[in-house]
Amino acid sequence: MNATTEANGAVATPNRYAVGTLKYDKRAIVILFGWLLWGDFAFNFFESVFGRFMPLYLKELNASNVFIGITTGSVAGLVNILFLPNISQWSDRLRARLGRRIPFLLIVTPLTTLSLLAIGFAPEIGALTHRYLPSFSWLTQTGLVLSLLCLFTIAFHFFNMILVNVFNWLVRDVVPQVLMARFLTWFRVVGTVAAMLFLWYVFPTMLFHRKLTFLLVGFFYLAAFLLMCWKVKEGDYPAPESRGSADNFLRRFVTYFRDCLGIPLYRNFFLVHVLFVIGNVCANYSFLTLYARHTLRLEMEAMGQIYAYAALLSAVVYIPIGWLCGKIGEMKVTLASLVTLVIVAILAYYLVTDQTSWLVYSLVSSLPAVGWTLGSLTVSMRLFPEKSFGQFASGINVFSCGGMIAGNYICGEYMDFVDSNYRLIFWWVAGFCTLAIVPMVAVYRGWRQHGGPDHYVAPSPIRK
């Protein structure tokens, strides 16, 4: 067994696969993939409700750009930074009858659904609260609704933060490493198809059928995801390392950041994600949507269809890009995607002026976005040590969310400063993606120093 196989704990013989104590034949792998992809389909359909609809929802309530940026991104970032370090270590060390990931998913899935339903019904909840609770009379009804939305959004981000991270850790624990790139390709294809169906059939009517949409999507997701949790089984894990008697919440918090930042290879990879999130995610989920709606004056139906076309193209190109990851390596695909995103954003500033050019931009930009998504995800599955995978993989979200907190706030201030000239957001994307290229080159060099594609052994922190 080579070093990579030993480090990952995965074994493969013809039509036989193993990861940890889990052993699969070809039929069992197909069934496993089927249930995990079903859960991913339900999750992406569900999460699209918040990601795509929330900026427009808040704009309809006359929220400022800063409020939109904070609510859609910064709150999530703060929740991740405060709680994910300890939750990731807790999950890595948990040894329950159902495993170390499934118990978390069974608890947080209903709570995530409930919090999203509260967001969808916030205007009605706010109206009833304003009418029947005189203690809130000092607030206007709109102010009360926005306050409740903040509260419900914090709850949603907290539960969803646990759910999305633990789901990814579950994939790492049950999918054999030799099949990981292939699985992640289909993982992203299915998720993209779910987003495409949402954008085509649901998104155009959400402002008019808000309550019904939240109800139907919420309950579909709840049933579908819990079914996946029931069908997917975890294996046995070795006993966790013992901890000293002085172990506590604060000590684990400090240890987490010391471990994550103590290894240059991981530190640079986290920095890549921070810069990408500030430059791309903060722009895409809030202000590029507002650019299409309020600068280009696109109708909701047209926006939904264009997003769906882009999602369809993404679903198609995931397969050849997945092949490309295997052919030239996921590191090179990730790096090339960042360079392409810079070029596309600069061209978009000058060329995107109407619905047709927005369609072209949406289609073209989806190609490097797919390369980044699949490439960086595959890199993360290989880069971190197996025994503490949750801890280090969560670092991507923890540090990225730090960038999201600052990025959404500064980007919102930037948009207010330029009087909502949303076209300037393209320069924001280009600038931060350019900065992300530098640490990504360092990651590539560090990865080769630790063995490269054939003999990579993930470095672990040295604790005294």
Beta strands, then each sheet from edge to edge (+ up, - down):
strand 1: 10-13
strand 2: 16-19
strand 3: 22-25
sheet 1: 1+ 2- 3+
end
